[in-house]
Amino acid sequence: MSVRILHIASNTFREVVRDRVLYNLIAFTLLMSGASILVGQISIGIERLVVVNLGLTAVSLFGMVIAIFIGIGLVSKEIEKRTLYTVLSRPVGRWEFIVGKFFGLAGTLVVNTVFMAVGVFAALLYVSGTFAWADAWILVALYFIVLQFLMITAIALLFSTFSSPLLAAVFAFSLFVIGSFAEDLRGFAAMAHGVSRILATGAAYLVPNFSSLNIITSVAHQQPVAGEFIASNSLYALVYTAMVLCGAVLIFECRNLK
Amino acid sequence: MKPSARIRLTGSVLLGVCLVISAFALRHLDQIQSRARFDEVLYFPSPSVVKRLSLGYDGLLADVYWTRAVQYFGTKHVLGSYQYPLLGPLLEITTVLDPHLTVAYEFGANYLAPKPPYGAGMPQRAIQLAQYGIRNNPNDWRLYYNLGFIYYLELKDYAKATDAFARGAKVPDAHPFLKVMAAQMAQHAGELLMAKLLWTAAYQSTTDRDIRANAASHLRALEVQEDVNNLERLVSMYRERTGHWPASFSELEAMGILQGMPVDPLGQSYKLLPEGRVEVREPDRFPFIEKGAPAGYIPPPPKFLPSRGGA
């Protein structure tokens, strides 16, 4: 990674961390993990399950909200404040700007997830009194959640390169919802015929597949996750993120900024 | 005081006052609105629709529906209701959202199948739920046990109950009781013995406090039934020997056919009636007794969550 990308990433990281909305969301997520203890106590027979489900869902949803709402403003805010022109007037390529922004926000999300994960494990320890070996699978679920964040950050950034923040938020959130139905879309494609089948299959492979990255329920039941599944999901998420980032770079390179 | 400070103070006081008034207003609204309005509504009755709407966060939603199912049944049970139309749909949604939530199948077997007021009186729906559970968790012996439990206790279908227990006994790490139950049933064991085996297994295998308390209540009722049968047999034996009914258990003791004063599972002595009938002193404390209650006795509505600390 070039030094210029590192600089843009670290500046983005600092800028996002300074954002008060982000702090509020972290505090709220930790609060929810704490609240899970109370919910667990009123959930008969499934206290541990509720803590894991609630904790990981909170980590995922709040991270998604952060990724979308911060990601959509990464480029447009720089254009609005006209700071983009200062950056690009230096020997910094447009692609480096986009990639730097991506890594900055992704880094922030990883740090956030680490803090939230500590909250989830603390709540789990409080409820269970001890950790079991099977609780280590929660780390895999958290890793998958981070992979989801990488994908949605890239998507939000893509829309941020050519659209207004509001529309970018709508597009990114819609893709998140569609991505959650990815398996249904593939099922629909399998049942269709002719041109519809080709179009549906194309759409099914184009939209992000978030459902295979969501293993919260199975790790809550302490079910193991196969190594091949982890490797395939990692490959898919990283390649998809790279693909969307390429798209964002291409659009931004072609965009007339005058 | 500066104008800005005065505004801040006034604003803070107003905020506090409004918060208190809104809380009181909400409390009043809760009191005047019927609870049923909230309880009887299922906005999305289709489990698959709810699953789609969960956007992948189905585990948490399953926990929410599970808690709702327990609260729905518990609240209506306490109010003495005889109808639980939403219990089936709520448990079905819960298990479609999280097919591995074993406690929901267990709850279905215990409260969906029995006749009102002890349950929703939907044994067929409870069977479908248990079968769905087995399809999704073929290695969980408790689900086969639950299925056999419904077939035996609610439908008296011994062949299907035997089949369910036998299938469950083949599951790795299955409770040894399953083999015993399958064998006993195949030998057409007495209903009392079988029922005791079933409720003992229910008591030992569950982690749910309510299901455990329910099983303990049934076991106590069965113990009473067994005691009453034995005592009435001894009383008849006394009459055969002496030609008259005993006035008290002491007479049986004096004759050497009874050792010590018989007491019920809660430690109270049994009553001996003039014509040789034996009864418990406080039938209300044994909600499921079929024998040992006064003639014409009408049990009070059962209380849900009778002993949350254990049985």
Interface residues (C-beta under 8 A of the other chain):
Chain A: V39 I42 S43 I44 G45 I46 L49 V50 V52 N53 L54 T57 S60 L61 F176 V177 S180 F181 D184 F210 S211 N214 I216 T217 S218 A220 H221 Q223
Chain B: R52 L55 G56 Y57 D58 G59 L60 A62 D63 W66 T67 V70 D98 H100 L101 V103 T207 D208 R209 D210
